[in-house]
């Protein structure tokens, strides 16, 4: 049986690049998390946390890219990894309503990282 991480990887439309960013997350139930990402794509982000939110949870997220551009957007938790067998606990969040200019900023960072 595939892990939640493997099932999510099969559904991804955009490749993810490893990057650690400090991310502030607020759910609609006033639940706040201050965590780090482990990867990023144009369409979403994986957040490392021992307290992943349930799939379907809507969140506001905020993070700064390495070039100091602040990204603020909404997102939806698509899947969570809380299985002790997974090497990394956390949750995959899909961006919702990401501004086109923010998507372009993210793409530029991803291109730079992919070349390195």
C-alpha positions in Angstrom: 0.0 0.0 0.0 1.3 3.5 -0.9 2.1 6.0 1.7 0.2 9.3 1.8 3.3 11.0 0.5 3.5 8.6 -2.5 -0.1 9.1 -3.4 0.3 12.9 -3.3 3.4 12.7 -5.4 1.4 10.8 -8.1 -1.2 13.6 -8.2 1.2 16.6 -8.5 1.0 18.7 -11.6 4.2 20.7 -10.9 7.6 19.5 -9.7 8.6 20.4 -6.2 12.0 21.8 -5.4 13.6 21.3 -1.9 13.7 24.6 0.0 13.4 25.5 3.7 11.3 28.6 4.3 9.8 29.9 7.5 6.0 29.7 7.0 3.2 31.3 9.1 -0.1 29.4 8.8 -3.5 30.4 10.1 -6.6 28.1 9.8 -10.1 29.3 9.7 -10.5 27.9 13.3 -7.9 30.4 14.6 -5.2 27.7 14.8 -1.8 29.1 14.2 1.4 27.3 13.2 4.9 28.7 12.7 6.8 26.0 10.8 9.2 25.4 8.0 8.7 24.1 4.5 10.7 21.3 3.0 9.7 21.9 -0.7 7.9 24.3 -2.9 6.2 24.4 -6.3 4.2 26.9 -8.3 1.1 25.2 -7.0 1.8 24.3 -3.4 4.1 23.8 -0.5 5.0 21.0 1.9 5.1 22.1 5.6 7.0 20.1 8.1 5.0 19.9 11.3 4.2 17.4 14.0 0.7 18.9 14.1 -0.6 18.6 10.5 -4.1 19.9 9.9 -6.8 17.7 8.4 -7.2 17.5 4.6 -9.7 20.0 3.4 -8.8 22.6 6.0 -8.5 26.1 4.5 -5.6 28.2 5.6 -4.0 31.6 5.1 -0.2 31.2 4.6 2.6 33.7 4.5 6.3 33.2 3.7 9.3 35.1 2.3 11.2 33.9 -0.7 15.0 34.0 -0.6 14.9 37.3 -2.5 12.9 38.8 0.4 9.6 38.8 -1.6 6.7 38.2 0.8 4.0 35.8 -0.5 0.6 35.8 1.2 -2.1 33.6 -0.1 -4.8 31.1 0.8 -4.4 27.4 0.6 -6.1 24.1 1.2 -4.5 21.2 3.0 -4.6 18.4 0.4 -3.0 15.6 2.4 -1.1 15.0 5.7 1.6 12.7 6.7 1.3 11.7 10.4 2.4 8.1 9.9 5.5 7.4 12.0 6.8 5.3 9.0 7.0 8.4 6.8 10.4 10.1 7.1 8.9 13.5 7.3 5.8 14.5 9.2 3.7 17.4 7.8 1.1 18.4 5.3 0.9 19.3 1.6 -0.9 22.6 0.9 -2.3 23.7 -2.5 -2.2 27.4 -3.2 -5.7 29.0 -3.8 -6.0 32.3 -5.5 -2.2 32.9 -5.8 -1.6 36.2 -7.6 0.0 35.9 -11.0 2.9 38.1 -10.0 3.5 35.9 -6.8 3.4 32.8 -9.0 6.0 34.4 -11.3 8.2 35.2 -8.2 8.0 31.6 -7.0 8.8 30.3 -10.5 11.9 32.5 -10.7 13.1 31.2 -7.4 12.4 27.6 -8.4 14.3 28.1 -11.7 17.4 29.4 -9.8 17.3 26.6 -7.3 16.8 23.9 -10.0 20.0 25.2 -11.8 22.0 25.0 -8.6 
